[in-house]
Amino acid sequence: MLIPVDSIPSDAGPVPHESGRLVLSQSEVTGYADVINNGSTHVTTVKHRADSPSAAATIDRAFSLANEAMFTIAMQCRRLSVRRTRRSRIHSALVADLQFLLIVLHRLRIAANVARKARGVSIDADIKKFDEALPHLKMMRDVGEHVDVYAVDSSKRHNKEVSRRAVQMGTWDGVTFSWLGRDLNIDTARAAAEALFFAVSKTRQAFIVGKLDLQAPTEL
């Protein structure tokens, strides 16, 4: 939630909230401040430069992004689960569902990376496990997102082994998406996504109960 700092009274104190309290501080703040509600018993003091989000804001933002991604991943996996048919050439509706799944899986990883920008957060091992479970995700997502360069065999494409002839060729056996000579098992993908989301959620919860001492975010 964003609150215009100019509208906050100079004597602002605890603000009632349906599930907690917020303590606002104008010190070192200009423009807008990130205001975080961390539950019914935790009070967050907002005290940072508006152009540099607090560690609390960073971890809360990471959780929010991860939550949105995980919701979408679960939705896509449910959609794909009804398409458990015999191995066949892929049709347009299925292509859309599979490509969207690649995008949101990658977005979940980005959300986890946002969390690790707050010093004190240890989530690298969880991201590594996600990458090991889905070793071809980045490559498949990149080709889908930059299909314009792959469709014409451009010298700008990062994966030179991918030919334009492979861009629209793939198979689906009801569980595994085979494309570009790589495989993505949706059951494995969902399990890996759930594990990474849990890691982000656990990190946020540790901060809420005071078991994690976060410091200002850094550029990584």
N, C-alpha and C positions, 0 to 999 in steps of 0.2 A: 504494500500500500504506500502511496506517495502523498505526503502532506506538504502544501506550500509553507515553508518555514516562516514567511512573513505573516502568516495568519495565526501562528502560535503565540499566545501571550507570553510575555517575558517571565511570568511567574508560573509557567506551566509545570504541573506536577504529574502524579500518576493519573492516567486516563482510564476510566472504566471501560471494560470490553467484555463481551459476552463470554469469552473463554480465557480471560487473563487481563493483565494490566500492562501499560506501556509507559515508560518514563522517557520524556523528551528533553533534550538538551540542545540549546542553540549555540553552544561553544564550538567554534571552528566550523560552523555550518553556514553555507550560503545556498540560495536557490531551493533545492529540494533535498530532503533527508530520507533515507530508507528507514522505515519503521517496521520492526519485526515483532510479531506476537508469538511467544514461545510457550504458550500454555498457561494453565490456571495458576501455577505457583511460581513461575519464573518471570523475572522482570528484566527487560533489556534496556540498557541506557544507550541512546543514540547519540554518539559523540564522535564525529569524524567529518572530514572535508566532503562536501557534496560530490566532488569529482573523483572521490576515492571511496568506494563502498566499504563499510565495516566488514569484519570477518563474519559477524553474525548475519549480516545481509547477504553475504556471498554464499554461505552454507545454506541459508534458507532459500535463496534463489536456485541453487543447484538442486535442492530437493524438489522444489516446485517444477522445474524443468524435467527432472527425472520422473516425477509422478505423471506428468502429461505424456511423456514418451512411453512409459510403461503401460498406461491405460490404452494408448494407441496400438502398442505391440500386442497386447492381449486381444484387442478387438480384431486386428488383422489375422492373428493366429486362429481365432474362432471362425473368421470368414474362410480362411484357407482349409480349416478342418472339414468343412462341408464339401470341399472339392477333392476329397480323397478318392480319386478315380484311377483307372489304369493308366500306365505311362502313355503319354501322348504329346503331340505337338501342343504348344501353348496358345490359347486364344486371348483376345484383347482384355477381357475382364480379369482373367487370371494374371496377366502381365501387370495390370495396374495394381492388383493386390500385392504381388510379390515385390514389385519395385517400391511400393510405399513401405513395405515391411523393411526393406534394406535401408531406406531413408531414416525411419524412426529408430531402428537399432543403432544406427550411427549417431543419431541425435541423443540417445541415452548415454552413449559413451562420452559425448561432448559434455553432457550434464555432469557426469562423474568427474570429468576433467576440470569443470568449473569449481567443484568442491575442493579439489586438491590445490587450488590456488590460494586457499586460506592456510597459512602456516599452522602447523599442528595437526593437520588432517593427514592421516595415513591411509590412503586408499589405492596406492600404486599396485599392490599385489592383487587387489580385486579387479582392477582394470586389465592387468596382465592375464589373469585367468579368463576374462571375457574375450580378450584377443586370441588366446590359445584355443578357446572353444569355437571361435568363429574366425579362423585365420584368413579367410577369403572375403570377409565382409567389406573391408575398406576398398579392395580392388573392384568388387562387384558394384558397390555403391558409386565409386568414382566414375566407372564407365557409364552407368545409368545417368548420373548427373551431368556428365560432360560428353554426352552422346554425339554432339555436333562435331567434335574433333575425331571421334572414333568412327563415325559414319563415313568419313572420307579419307581414312588412314593418314590423318595429319601427323606431321613430324612433332607436333606439340603434345601428343598423347603420352602419358607417363608409362603406360603399359604397352610397349611396342609390339609385344607378341599377340596382342588382340587385333584381329583383322576385322575390317568392316563387314565381312561376310558372316561373322559370328555374333554381331550385335543383336540381330533379331532371330537367333536360333537358340532354342532351349527346350528342355523337357521337364516334365513334372510327373512324379509317380504317386502323388498324394501326400508325400512326406518330405521328399527332397527335391529342391529346385536345382537343376543342372544347367549351367550357363557359363559360357566363356571358358569351358574346360574346368570349371570349379563347381563345387557342390555346397548348398546351404540346406541343412536339415532344420525344418521349422520347429521340431520338438526340442532339438538341441539349442536352437536360437532362443526359444522362450525360456528354457531353463537357465541359460547363461544370462539373459536379460533380468530375470527375477533375482538371481544371485547378486548382480551388480546393483540393482535397485535397492535390495536389502542392505547392501554395504553403505550406500548413500544415506538411506533412512536411519541406519544404526549410528552413523556418524553424527547426523543431526540430533538424534535422540540423546547421544552422549553429551553433546553440548548443552542441551536443554536441562539435563539433570546435573550439570556442572562437572562432568567427568572428563571434559575436553577443553583445554585452554587454547582457544583460537587467537591468532594474531592477524594483523592486517594482511590482505591479499597481496600476492606478488605476481609479477609477470613471469610465466613459465614458457 
